[in-house]
Amino acid sequence: MEIIVLQFLHKEAFRERIDQLMEEYNILAIMGSVEFQYREIPFFSALEVFSEGGIDIVKRIINDEVPYDQLISSLEGNLKEVESPEQLVYFLRKIISELQVQMNIVLEPGVDIGVILHLAFLVERMKLGGVDREFPNIDTFTKQHMIEMQITQQMMENINLEYNIIVPQSEIAYLTQMMTANKVIVEEN
């Protein structure tokens, strides 16, 4: 792994440099003091990185050795309503990374691949007009996890817009439950 320092003077020149680097490197994240969203590369603000627990979250996301190529290959034969499973996987990876940052959690190793699979098939099901499954005691769960539910809802808006679907409240609850139930517990010294 290598950290490459770039100057952000002009947005277009910065994009061109990232494109050049992408020919040689797999870019895992962009970190900086100026918000910069490009392609499906997760962005971390300097404030997020240096806040309490931020470094651990970034390390976990960057060091993730999930076999995305294998995941993409398996989805290509199974998703019919999604134009590019590859773009979907990288888009969802970014969503999961951002959820971890926003919720200030780190997922157990391997959980993110399960969440990406769940969301990929959810997008397919919603595009096919699939019915929403019930979440037991959703009102109680929503009250107990209000902040996490709000964060998840905001992130799902990105999926709604990108794939022209509406992620139901029950699926937002399931995703919130997956995220909170599978976080790494960090012991304080």
ABEGO torsion letter per residue (X at the ends): XBBBBBBBABAAAAAAAAAAAAAABBBABBBBABBBBBEABBBBBAAAAABBGAAAAAAAAAABABBAAAAAAAAAAABAABABAAAAAAAAAAAAAAAAAAAGBBBBBGAAAAAAAAAAAAAAAAAAGBBBBBBBGAAAAAAAAAAAAAAAAAAAAAAAAAAGBBBBAAAAAAAAAAAAAABBBBBBX
